[in-house]
C-alpha cells in the first residue's frame, strides 16, 4: 500500500492527498522557494506547512544555507548545502536577479 498524506489550507477549502514516498525532504532557505516553487520537470514540490501532519516529514539537509534569513539559527546537525541540494534547470534564473 502506498503512503497517503492528507494536506489542506488553514480554512480547509483546499485539500489534497500526497500519494507515495517523498523523494527528498529538506529545509529550503532559497529565495525562489520563499516566493514560488518553480520546480523541475516531472516533480511536484509541497511546503511542509500544507501537510496535515508535518511531523511525519523529517528533513535530511538544509538547502541554500547561504540565503537563509538573518534570524534563522538551527542547531540540528543536518548538512548545510550552500546552494541547491538537487540539480536545477539552468534557464530558471533566480528571483534576486530579476
N, C-alpha and C positions, 0 to 999 in steps of 0.2 A: 504494500500500500504506500502511495506517495505521501510525503509530508504536505499538510494543508495548513496554512497560517491565515487566519482572518485578519482583515485590516479595515479601518474606517477613519473618516474625518471626525472632528470633535462633535458635530451635531448629529452624525450618523446618516446624513443624506447621501454620502458617498461611501460605498462599501466595496470590498474586493476580497478575493481569496488568492493567495500565492500558493501555487502547487509545485512541489518538487523541492529539492535541496538548494539552498543558496550557493552560488559558485564562488562568492567572495564577500566577506563582511569586514569592513574597516571603518575607522574614524576618518572621514574625508574632510580635510581642512581647506581644500582648494576653493578659490573664489568663484570658479564657474559652477561648482556644485552647490554653493550657497545661493546662487541665482537660479539655476535650472540644471537638470540632468540632461546634457546634450547627447550623451550616450554613444555607444558603439553598435555597429550593425549586429542584429540578432540578439541583443542583450537588453534586458529591462532592469532599470535601477529604481529602487524604492527607498525612501527615507525611513529609518527605523522608527521615527515618531508616528508614522502612518500605521504601523503594525499594532494590533490589539495586545500582543504580549511581547514587547520589545526585549524583555529579559531573556528570551529564548534565542537571541541573536548576539553571539559573543564576537566582538571584533578580533581580528588577527594582527592588525597593524594600524599605524597612523599614516595616511597618505597626505602628501603636500604639507608636511610639517612646517616648512618654511613660510607658508601662508596662513598659519593659524592666527586667530585673533590674539591681540596682545594680552588679553586677560586669561587665556587658556593655559592652565598648568595641569598636567596629568602625570601622575607617578605610577602608571600601571605596568611598567616594564615591557610594554609592547614595542616592537621595532618601529623606528621612525624613518620613513622614506621622505627625502626632500622633495621628490616630485611624485608623479603618479605611481601607483603600485601595480598598474596593468598597462598594456600597450594602448596608445591613444592615436586616433586618426590625426595625421599632421595638418589637414586642412581645416580643422575646427577652430583653431586660434584660441585666444584667452580673453576673458572679459576685460582684464586690466589694459589690454592693448586696443580696445575698441574706442 
